[in-house]
Amino acid sequence: MDFDDIDDIDILEDDRKKLKIDAGTRLQLFIKGVTIPVTSIFIGMKTDEYVVISQPAPFQPIKHRLVKDAHLVVKFLYEGTVSAFQTKVLGTVSDPIKLTILSFPDIVQNYNLRSLKRINCYLPIKLLINGEIRDGVIRDISKKGCRCKVQPGDDKKSIIKGKEIAMKCQFPGIKEEQGIIGRIMNAQELDNKKELDVGIEFIKMSSYLSSVLPQYISFYSPG
């Protein structure tokens, strides 16, 4: 995402002087001329004056761009909504810890991206199959389904195409664990013989998760 990309989003709301964010929130930074992913952590702020973030990473490849008055876009996920604002570097602190000071944004934009895609991820899940809880990990996810690595348990044959299952997962930026009803679309044994690769179609989820999941995918999609 660059400055011009702000025109390619569906604006839900412009919150002038309302920066809603928790300490420890993961940030994505978009700096003109930088093509690699850059991340940081929100530390704190003084309303109308400045925002404090951790030193962006990776730092060495971008330090020549991250100078005083350099402009950037900050993007983050808060309570299921993707937000972004434009800002500039006011300065840095190196002792006792490395911090970057940004100008306080005039406007914070909350939005939906128009194009949604499947994204790679690592989200621990629990699946209920035939009354047995199986541990697994979501490897990639879209609005309509996901692909998981699943512990087969005692009965591998219970994980078959067409079977409906219940799933529970904790999404970053969402406080409560989310439940989903899904249908197994395909399953095959991985090379290690200890796990199954399972494709799942989402059948039913809460209206809240239905609205939040596209925001989550938008946030973690590459800029």
C-alpha positions in Angstrom: 0.0 0.0 0.0 1.2 3.4 -0.9 -0.3 6.8 -0.5 -2.2 6.5 -3.8 -3.8 3.2 -2.7 -5.9 5.0 -0.1 -8.1 5.9 -3.1 -8.7 2.2 -3.8 -10.6 1.4 -0.6 -14.2 1.6 0.5 -14.2 4.2 3.3 -16.4 3.2 6.2 -15.7 6.3 8.4 -13.3 9.1 8.8 -12.5 9.6 12.4 -10.9 13.0 12.8 -8.7 13.0 16.0 -10.0 9.6 17.0 -7.2 7.1 17.1 -8.6 3.9 18.6 -5.8 1.4 19.3 -4.4 -0.6 22.2 -0.8 -0.7 23.4 1.0 -3.7 21.8 -1.0 -3.6 18.6 0.9 -4.8 15.5 1.3 -2.2 12.8 2.1 -2.4 9.1 4.1 0.5 7.8 4.1 1.6 4.2 7.0 3.9 3.2 7.5 5.5 -0.2 10.2 3.7 -2.1 10.2 0.6 0.3 8.8 -2.6 -1.2 9.5 -5.1 1.6 7.1 -5.6 4.5 7.8 -3.4 7.4 6.2 -3.9 10.8 6.2 -2.2 14.2 4.4 -2.2 17.6 2.2 0.6 18.9 3.6 1.9 22.3 1.5 4.9 23.1 0.5 8.4 22.2 -0.3 11.9 23.3 -3.5 13.0 21.6 -3.1 15.8 19.0 0.7 15.7 19.5 2.5 12.4 18.7 2.4 8.6 18.4 5.2 6.3 19.8 6.0 3.1 18.1 8.8 0.5 18.4 11.7 0.7 16.0 10.4 -0.6 12.6 11.6 -4.0 11.4 13.6 -4.9 9.5 15.4 -1.6 10.3 18.7 -1.8 8.4 17.2 -2.0 4.8 14.9 1.0 5.5 16.9 3.3 7.9 17.9 5.7 5.0 14.2 6.2 4.3 13.0 6.5 7.9 14.4 10.0 8.5 12.9 13.1 10.1 9.8 14.4 8.1 9.6 11.1 6.1 6.0 10.4 5.2 4.4 7.0 5.7 1.1 5.2 6.0 0.3 3.1 9.2 -2.2 0.3 9.0 -3.6 -1.8 11.9 -6.4 -4.0 13.0 -8.6 -2.9 16.0 -11.6 -4.9 17.2 -12.1 -6.4 13.7 -11.8 -3.1 11.8 -8.9 -2.2 9.5 -7.7 1.3 10.1 -5.1 3.5 8.4 -3.6 7.0 8.7 -1.0 9.1 7.1 1.8 10.5 9.3 5.4 11.6 9.3 8.5 10.9 11.4 9.2 13.5 14.1 12.3 11.8 15.5 13.7 8.7 17.1 14.9 7.6 20.6 17.8 5.1 21.0 18.2 5.0 24.8 17.2 3.1 26.9 15.1 1.4 24.1 14.8 2.2 20.4 11.6 4.0 19.5 10.2 6.1 16.7 8.0 9.2 17.2 5.4 10.0 14.6 3.1 13.0 14.2 -0.4 12.5 15.4 -2.8 11.9 12.5 -5.4 14.4 11.4 -7.7 11.7 10.1 -7.9 7.9 10.8 -9.7 6.0 8.1 -11.6 2.8 8.8 -12.2 0.7 5.6 -12.9 -2.4 3.7 -10.6 -3.4 0.8 -12.7 -4.2 -2.3 -10.7 -7.2 -3.4 -10.4 -10.1 -0.9 -8.0 -13.0 -1.4 -6.7 -16.1 0.3 -3.9 -15.4 2.7 -1.2 -17.6 4.3 -1.4 -17.6 8.1 -0.7 -19.7 11.2 -3.7 -19.9 13.4 -4.1 -22.7 16.0 -7.5 -24.3 15.9 -9.5 -27.1 17.6 -11.8 -29.2 15.5 -14.7 -31.4 16.9 -15.1 -34.5 14.8 -17.3 -37.4 15.9 -17.2 -36.1 19.5 -13.3 -36.0 19.5 -11.3 -32.8 19.7 -8.5 -32.6 17.2 -5.7 -30.0 17.3 -4.7 -28.3 14.1 -3.4 -25.1 12.4 -5.0 -23.0 9.7 -2.3 -22.6 7.0 -4.3 -20.3 4.7 -7.8 -18.8 4.8 -10.3 -16.9 2.6 -13.8 -15.6 3.2 -15.2 -19.0 2.1 -12.9 -21.5 3.6 -9.5 -22.6 4.9 -6.8 -25.2 4.6 -5.5 -26.8 7.8 -2.9 -29.2 9.1 -4.8 -31.5 11.5 -3.8 -34.2 14.0 -5.7 -37.3 12.7 -6.4 -38.8 16.1 -7.2 -42.5 16.5 -9.5 -42.7 13.5 -8.1 -41.1 10.3 -11.1 -42.4 8.4 -13.4 -40.1 10.3 -11.9 -37.1 8.3 -13.6 -37.7 5.0 -15.0 -35.5 2.2 -18.5 -34.1 2.9 -18.3 -34.4 6.7 -19.5 -31.5 8.7 -17.3 -30.4 11.6 -17.2 -27.7 14.3 -14.1 -25.5 14.6 -12.9 -23.0 17.2 -10.1 -20.4 16.5 -8.6 -17.3 18.1 -8.0 -14.5 15.5 -5.4 -11.8 16.3 -7.2 -8.5 17.1 -10.4 -10.3 18.2 -10.7 -10.9 21.9 -13.2 -13.8 21.9 -12.6 -17.3 20.5 -14.7 -17.8 17.3 -16.7 -20.8 16.3 -17.3 -22.0 12.8 -19.3 -24.9 11.2 -17.5 -26.3 8.2 -17.5 -29.1 5.6 -14.5 -31.1 4.7 -13.8 -30.7 1.0 -10.7 -32.8 0.8 -8.1 -34.5 3.0 -4.8 -36.2 2.4 -2.0 -37.5 4.5 1.1 -35.3 4.7 4.6 -36.7 4.1 5.4 -36.9 7.8 2.5 -39.4 8.1 1.5 -37.7 11.4 -0.8 -35.0 10.1 -3.5 -34.5 7.5 -3.8 -31.6 5.0 -7.5 -30.7 5.1 -9.5 -28.3 3.0 -12.6 -26.9 4.7 -15.5 -24.9 3.3 -17.2 -22.6 5.8 -20.9 -23.3 6.2 -22.0 -21.2 9.2 -20.5 -18.6 11.4 -21.8 -15.7 13.5 -22.8 -12.5 11.8 -20.0 -10.8 13.7 -17.4 -13.1 12.3 -18.9 -12.8 8.8 -18.2 -9.1 9.0 -14.8 -9.4 10.8 -13.2 -12.1 8.6 -12.9 -10.0 5.5 -11.3 -7.2 7.6 -8.8 -9.7 9.0 -8.0 -11.0 5.5 -7.6 -7.4 4.2 -5.3 -6.5 7.0 -2.9 -9.5 6.6 -3.0 -9.4 2.8 0.4 -8.2 1.4 0.3 -4.4 0.9 
